[in-house]
């Protein structure tokens, strides 16, 4: 009886897994799947930059911008014909500019341009690994305001940090996709 119980427990645990489905052969061939895989590291560094800007930490934000730029340089987004190439070019240019910025204001301005290039790419490809949210602050960076991407719905504004931490709203959600 103990043996049967142990076998049942092991079978249940083995079937649970981590909840992630393995990609099918068809999915692995999909250009958008490849694009999402190429975006995992740059998006991670983008989110690190956002968090550093919220904290008002210019050196950390600059380091995240450098790492984002390096991951984009090593990646192969240009080979994915289905992507709007102007957004990819703009994203790479803006991360190159951001890595050379030192002040918080200039880093925040660069972040708004990076976000302006990244959001359309993510809307086109879907989120790389987890749901992302597009947020907007109408008071940031000029008349039209500025957008940013976050893993959380909670508004924490990278353009003003502690000064106006909760200024903004959620515009939409970017989910993961099966293809």
Residue pairs with C-beta under 8 A, 6 or more apart in sequence:
23 33
26 179
27 33
27 178
27 179
30 179
31 80
31 81
31 82
31 83
32 80
32 82
32 124
32 125
32 126
32 177
32 179
33 179
34 76
34 80
35 77
35 80
35 82
35 83
35 121
35 124
35 125
36 125
36 126
36 127
36 128
36 129
36 176
36 177
37 128
38 75
38 76
38 77
38 80
39 75
39 77
39 121
39 122
39 125
39 128
40 128
40 129
41 71
41 75
42 68
42 71
42 72
42 75
42 91
42 95
42 118
43 118
43 122
43 127
43 128
43 132
43 149
45 64
45 65
45 67
45 68
45 71
46 64
46 68
46 114
46 118
46 149
47 149
47 150
47 151
48 60
48 64
48 67
49 61
49 64
49 65
49 68
49 98
49 107
49 111
49 114
49 158
50 111
50 148
50 149
50 150
50 158
51 158
52 58
52 60
52 61
52 63
52 64
53 61
53 104
53 107
53 108
53 111
53 158
53 159
53 161
54 156
54 157
54 158
54 161
54 165
55 161
56 104
56 161
56 162
58 102
58 103
58 104
58 107
61 104
61 107
61 111
62 98
62 99
62 101
62 102
62 107
65 95
65 98
65 99
65 101
65 107
65 110
65 111
65 114
66 99
68 95
68 98
68 114
69 92
69 95
69 96
69 98
69 99
72 91
72 92
72 95
73 92
77 83
77 88
77 121
78 85
78 88
82 124
83 121
83 124
83 125
84 120
84 121
84 124
87 117
87 118
87 120
87 121
87 124
88 117
88 121
90 113
90 116
90 117
91 114
91 117
91 118
91 121
94 110
94 113
94 114
94 117
95 114
97 110
97 113
98 107
98 110
98 111
98 114
101 107
101 109
101 110
104 161
108 140
108 141
108 158
108 159
109 141
111 148
111 158
111 159
112 140
112 141
112 146
112 147
112 148
112 159
115 146
115 147
115 148
115 149
116 146
116 147
118 149
119 134
119 147
119 149
122 132
122 149
122 174
123 174
125 177
126 174
126 175
126 176
126 177
127 174
127 175
127 176
127 177
128 176
129 176
130 151
130 176
131 151
131 173
131 174
131 175
131 176
132 149
132 150
132 151
132 173
132 174
133 149
133 150
133 151
133 152
133 153
133 170
133 172
133 173
133 174
134 147
134 148
134 149
134 170
134 171
134 172
134 173
134 174
135 147
135 148
135 149
135 150
135 155
135 157
135 168
135 169
135 170
135 171
136 145
136 146
136 147
136 148
136 168
136 169
136 171
137 145
137 146
137 148
137 157
137 159
137 160
137 164
137 167
137 168
138 144
138 145
138 168
139 145
139 160
139 164
139 167
140 146
140 157
140 159
140 160
140 167
140 168
141 159
146 159
147 171
148 158
148 159
149 174
150 156
153 170
155 165
155 166
155 167
155 168
155 169
155 170
156 165
156 166
157 164
157 165
157 166
157 167
157 168
160 167
